[in-house]
Amino acid sequence: MSGAAEKPFVPVRFAVLTVSDTRSLDDDRSGATLAERIVAAGHVLAARQITTDTVRSIRAIVKRWIADPDIDAVITTGGTGFTGRDVTPEAVEPLFEKRMDGFSAVFHRISYDKIGTSTIQSRATAGSAGATFIFCLPGSPGACRDAWDAILLQQFDFRHAPCNFVEIMPRLDEHLKRGKAAAAKRPVRPRSGR
């Protein structure tokens, strides 16, 4: 007999970024909710940080984590609403090489079942950059629970069928490898003299 039960569990290394002008690690309930669930599922919490609601600070941290080979996925919480201070999508979406529109659609469907039409006030988004998955969640613990329990828990379990994120992680940077391989095959042309 073959199937999901025979596949091993593969731990994934997550980084959690809370976007808030008022929270600290001591009272960051949303970041704590994600951290606890990541570890409880058997994954690794590779980094956790809080930053202010500025495009520059959010983008700098996410870029650093994308470049870190010890981080496979980044989850941000906070800054996805419509107020003047909500800038997480503006900070992170320009980094995406590929958008994950399905994440937002599924998140809103799940959220609608719990909070009704208020879900339209969230700009939850996701994508990938380099070989890193990135998810931007609202700042409430409930939204973080919903996203983890109903979507991310399954998608980051190698045993989940018919498909999951873990099985495609080794191929996320194929486009980068192809580019390097093509560059290596190109003949080197001597520079013209002056």
Order of alpha helices (4+ residues) and beta strands (2+ residues): beta-alpha-beta-alpha-beta-alpha-beta-alpha-beta-beta-alpha-alpha-alpha
